[in-house]
């Protein structure tokens, strides 16, 4: 199935329902389709192949996405926050292409071989007045719908390929067509080049829920828009949620119209989600675990599990608040050891996933196995009831004297200390052990001593998992999608430890 058909279905069934933007100036589904047709005709006249988007969030993003789909061209949103030289390098990798860029970036980017650069305002004007294109949606479900470049936190960004069948399979299997009530609105604050931003466009269209974009995230702006626009649904990354809670608590607000908040994109500190459940008891919280290569969500820890963790006296219920729930019913998930053998409950290994929504494909490289299984490079395990626990990227595992140590387990223990605000655990080079455990801590004041923190860990985990190297920092380095920049932090701590 073609992604643009999702918009077609919504525009046919509910043409006047608001699809994008603020309540007083939003676009209906019929208007979004009309503008996408006009934009597609204009882009077709310009030539080129891939349709690139470089800019802030807003209604132009979904229109450009659907316009690209109508032309059966890949859509590639790029990270507009990159330095100009890096952005031009990524642009070059999309050629031949047409790049729609924010007006203030046109002069900065200059020219790029094989890329036609047009301003956002020029595209928006064409969408209002240009003629229609003759869209054909037949036999293109295997075509490329989206190119998403990975964040490059561990190397050169890779171009992940998502095909129409991957994306529509995810949407149709997880969302009810026009299942949203009139007046519901979803606030999208993740950047355009994040898989959650793409899936929000598609699920919003299929469910009939209005999308409101926040062009740049601050906790204050998020709360302001949520209150003013009657936002009922939102997706955030863990670092966002903590800041939002700070603002709500300081203002004494509770967002009474909010119905559901999902979170993902990184490990959620237990104190943060517990605080959210206390401050916003009327909100359904869900932890969604997924990857770009899987077209978004793989598993969900739903609202009932969240509430049970808070109100139940059972230790197993509280422990599952640290899980990512159960796999979606349309997906298969297995835990495998280094030899490829499937492991049993509570045995840690690599997470594998299989299903129609799974792409596992990059430009010039396919990671999907012949039988359809995709190795995620995430470590984890499943308990007896099928709840999935993610321990982090296998690349981040600390190898100390032949013992594999998961940073996430130690981070959870340290975050439970009342003096710790944020923490990252990683391995740094060690002459005796190969690697030793290091911790970078953001502390509440007065800061606890390293001896106190070491004793805290030692009382809860094996002594080999107790950090031997400590560093206190004012903040940890995150990128704008909420991912900890472990490679950068590891290099900084290794350099600080190296002999002069």
N, C-alpha and C positions, 0 to 999 in steps of 0.2 A: 504493500500500500504506500502511496505517495504522501509525504508530509503536508503538501499544500491541500490535499483532500480534506484534512482535518479542519482547515479554515473554511473550505467550501461547504462542508456539512454544517458548521455552526452558522455561517452566513445564510444558508438556505432555511435552516430550522428556526433561528432566532435573529433575524436580520437587524432588528432595532435594539437589541440588547447591547449595553456598553461593553466594549472589549478592551480598550486601552485608555489610559490616562485618567485625569482627575474627573470628579463627578460633574463639574460644571462645564467641562470642555473636552470630554472624552470622545473617542471614536467608536462607532458601532461596528459590529462584525461585518455588516454590509459595506461600510465605508473602508474598513481595513482591507477587505477583498478588492474593492474598487481601486484603492491606492496601490495595492500590490500589483494589480494588472497593469496600471499605468507605469509604475516603476519598472516592471519587467520589460515592457515595450521600449522604454527609454534605454535601459541597460543593453537590450538586444541590439539597438541601433549603434551603440558604442563599440560593440564587438567584445573581444576578450573572452575569457573562460570563467574562472572562479570569481565569485563576488565577495570582496573583502570588506569588512566593516572595522573601522578604527575610530573609536570615540566613546563618549559617555552613554550610559543607559538612557532609554527614552523610547517613545512610540516608533521612532524611525527604525530601531533595531528589528522588531517583529515584521514590519512592512518590508524591509530589505531582505530578511530571511525568507519570507514567503515569495517575494519577487524572484529571488534566486531559484527557489524550488519550482516555480512555474516555468522557468527556463531550463529546468533539469541541470542546473549548474551547482557546483559545490559552494557552500557559504562558509567563509572563514573569518570569524571575529578575532582580531589581534589585540594584544595587550598594549593599549595606548600609553601606559605608564613607562614603557621601556625607553631607554635612551634612544635618541634619534638614529644613531648608527645601527643599533641592534634591531630597531623597528624596520629600517630600510632593508636590513639583511633578511628578516622574515618576509617582508613584502616581496623581495626578489624570489623567494622560494614558492610564492603563489602564482608567479607568472606562467602563462598569460592570464591577466586578471584585470578587473575594474575595482578600484578601491574607493569606497565611500568613506571620507574622513571628516572629522570635525573641522569647521571653517578655520579655526586658529592653528590647525596643523598643516594646512596645505602648503604654505610657504616653507615651513620647517622641513617637511619631507622632501621637497624639491621634486626631482624626476627619478624614476626607477625603471630600468630597462624591462620592457614587457608588461608594465603596469600603467594603466590609465587612471590617474588620480582625479577624483571629482569631489567637490565639497558636499557636505551634508545638506546645506541649504539648496544647492542645485538639484540634488536628488529629491528633496522634499517638494520643491516647486514642480518638478516633472510628475511626481505622484498625484498632484492635484489636477493637472491639465493635460497630460500626455494621453495618447490613444491607448487602446487595449492591445494586449498581446494575445496570440492564439495558443492558449495553454493546452498541452496534451499530457495526460497523466498515465499513459499506458506503458506497461512493461518497463518501468523505471525504478521499481522498488529495490533493485540491486545496485542502482547508481549511487554515487556518493552524495549525501545530503549535506554533511558538515565536516569541515577540517578544524580540529581543535589542537592548538599547539600546547604541549605540556609546559608546566611552569619552568622547567629547566633547573630545578633546585639541586639536581644531582648530575647535571651535564647539559649538553646542547639540547634545546627544545625539540621534542619529537612531534610529528604531525599525526595525531590520531584520526583515523578515518571512521566515520559513522555513516552507514548507508540508510536509505529511507526505511527499509524493512526493520532495521535495528530500532530506530526511534519510534516508529509507529507501533511496533510490537510492544514496546515498553508502555506507551501511552494507553493503548487499547486494553491491555491486560491489567492496568492499575487504576484507570479512571473511568467513571461512568459518563456516557455521553450526555451533555447538558445536565449533569448531576448537581451542579451548583445552584443554589437558590438565587433568585433575583436580589441584587444588592450586595452579593458577596464580592469581596475584592482581595486580591493577593498582592502583598508588597514584595517587590523583588529588589534586593539590595546587593546581591552578588554581581560581580562584573560581567559584561557581555560575553567574555571569552571563557567563562566557567560553564561546565556541563549543566549545572543547576540553572543557569540563566537560559540556556537553550530549552531544557525540559520544561521550564516555567512557561515559555511561549507556547509550547505544544499542549501541555496539560491545561493551560488557561483557555486555549481555543476549544479543545474537545469538551471540557467540563462546562464551558460557558461562563467562566469566572473572569471578571475584570482584572486586568493587570495594571498596577501602578508601579512605575520604575522610580527608584531613588538614584539620581545621577551619580552621587558620590556619598559613601556611607560616613555618617557620624551618628553617634548614639542619640544626640539631641534631635537631629533632623529626622531620624527614623521614628522616634516617639512622636514628634510633631506631625508627621505625615500620617502615621498610624491613627492618631486621634482625629485629625481633621478629615480624613477620607473614609473613616469607618472601616478600617482594614480588618478583615476577618481571618485571613490566612497569611503566613509568612514563613520564609526559610532563612535561617541564619547559620553562620559558622560559629564555633564555640567562643572565639574571642569577641565576636559581636554581642553575643547574648550577655556575657558578663558586664559589658559596658552599658547595654540597654537596661539591665537590672539596676545598675548604679543610678541612672537617670530617673527611672521610675520611682525608686525608693526616695531619692532626693526631692522629687516633686510631689510625692504622695499620690501618684497616678496608678491606675490598674488596668486601663484599656478594656473597658467592659464589653466592647463589641468584638474583641478578638476571640476567635473560636479555636484556632489551631496554630501551633508553631512547630515546624520541623527543624531539626538541626543536623549537621553533618559536615564533612570536609576536614575533619580532624578529631582528635581525642577530646571528649568533653570531660573537664574536671568534675568529679562527683559533687564537690561543694557548690559548684555553679548551678547544676541542674536541680539539686535539692533546694537551693535558694529560690530558683524559678518556680518550682512546684508550690512552694510556700507563699510566694508573693502573688502568683497568678493561679489560684486554685481552680478558676473557671476555664482555663485554657487546656486543650488537649495537646500534650507534647509527644513528639515522635522522633526517635533517633533513626535517621536514614543513612545507611552505609552503601556506598557505591563508588564507581570509578568512571572516569571519562570513557574508557574502553568498553564499559558495559551499558552505555547509554543512560547512566544515572543509577538508580537504586537497585541494590542486590537484596538487602534485607532491611526489616523495619522492627524496631522496638516500639510498640504502640502505646497509646494513652493508658490502657488498663494496666499494663506492666509498670508504667511509671507510677501510677497511683498506688498500686499494690506495694511497690518498693518503699513508698513513704509511710503507708498506713499499716503495713503488715509487720508482725513481730518475727516472721520467719526469715532466717539469715539468707536462705536461697533466693527469696524474692528481692532482698536488698542487693545481693550480689549481682543479680541480673540487670540491675540498673547500669552496671558497667559493661553490659553486652550491647550488641547492635540488633538484638531480636532474632526473629526467624526469617529464613529466606522467603522471597516472594514465591507464590505457588506455581508460577510459570517458569521457575528457574530450578536447576539442580546445583547443589553446593556440596563439595567434598573437601576433607582435610587429608593431605597426602604427605608422606615422609619424603626424605631425600631420594629414596629409591623408587618413588612413584606409587608405593603401596598406599591404599586407603586406610586411614587410621580410625580408631574407635573413639568413643566419648572421652573428653578431657585429655586427649593426647594432642600436644601442639605440633603443628606442621604448617605447610603452605596451603592457602585457600585457593581452591579451584572452582570455577563456575561455568555452567553451560546453559544455553538457552538462545532463543531467537533474537533477543535484544543485545546479545553479546557480540561485539565486533572483534575485539582482540587484534586489531589491524592498524598498522602504521604505514605511512608512505614508504614504499619500497621494502616493507617488512611485515610479515604476518606471524603473530604469536599464537594464533588459534591452532590447536592440534587437529589432526585429521578427523578425530572423532567428535570435534566440537568443543572440547574442554579448553578453558583459558586459565593459565597459571597467573594469578594476580600479583605475585611477589609480595603479598601480605601474609604475615604469619598470624596464626590464630588456632582456635579449637572450638569444638561444639560440645555442649554438655548433654546429659542424658535426654533432655526434653527437646533438643534441637536448637537451642539458643546459641548464636554465634558470638564468639568473643574475638575481637581483633587486637593483636598485640603490637602491630606496627609493621613497617616495611622490613623485609628480610635483610635488605641492605644496611639497616640500622642496628642489627643485632651485634652485640658486643661479644667478641670471642676472647675470653680471658683464660689463658692456660688450657685451651681446648674445650672450655665450658661455654656454651651459648647462653647469653644473658639478654633477656628482653628489656629494653629501656622502659617500656610502658608500665610494666609491673612496679618498677622502682619509682617512677613518676607518680603513680597513683598513691603509693604509700607516703611520699613526701608531700603531695598536695593535701593530704589529710592532716598534716601538722598545722596547728593554728597560726604559726608564724610564717607560713609559706603562701605567697600569692600566686606564683607561677614557677615552673621548674622544667628543665630539660635535662635528660640523662643521656650520655653518649660515651663512646669509647675513645680514649686517647692513647697514643703509642706508649708502650712500657717495655723497658729492656728485659725485665724478668718474665712478665706474663704475656707479652705480645701486645695486649691492650689491657688497660685498667679502667674501672668505672669512674666517670667524672660527672659532676652535677653543677649546672648553672642555675642559680636560685634568685628569684625576685622575692624579697622578703617584706613582710609587714614590719613596721617599727613598733617597739624595739626589735631588731633582728635577732633571731636565735643564733647561737654559736654553732660552728661546724661539729663540735663534739656532741652537742645536743641532737643535731640532725642525724649524725651517724648512729648514735644510740637509738634513736627513734626507728631507723631502718633496721638496725641489727636485731631489735626486739621483735620484728615482724617478718623478716626474711633471713635467708642464709647469710652468713658473714661475708661470703664471696660477692654478694650483691650490694654490699654497703659501699657507697662511693668513697674513693680514697683521694680524689682531687675535687676541690670545691672552688666555686667562684660566685661572688655575689654581684648581681647586675641590677641596674635600674629597670631594664626591660629586656625581653628576649626578641630576637629578630624573626618577624613573620612577614610573609609576602601578603599581597592584598586579597588573596583568597583564603587566608587564615592558616596557611601551612607554615610550620616551623622551618626555618632555614638551617637545618641541621649541619649541612656541609660547611656553611659559613661559620657557624658556632664552633664546630669541631676544629676547624682550621685555626680559629682565634685561640681556643683553649690549648691546642697542641703547641702553638707558637709561644704562648705565655709560659708553658711548662718546659720548653726546650732550654738546654743550657745556653748561657750567654756566649 
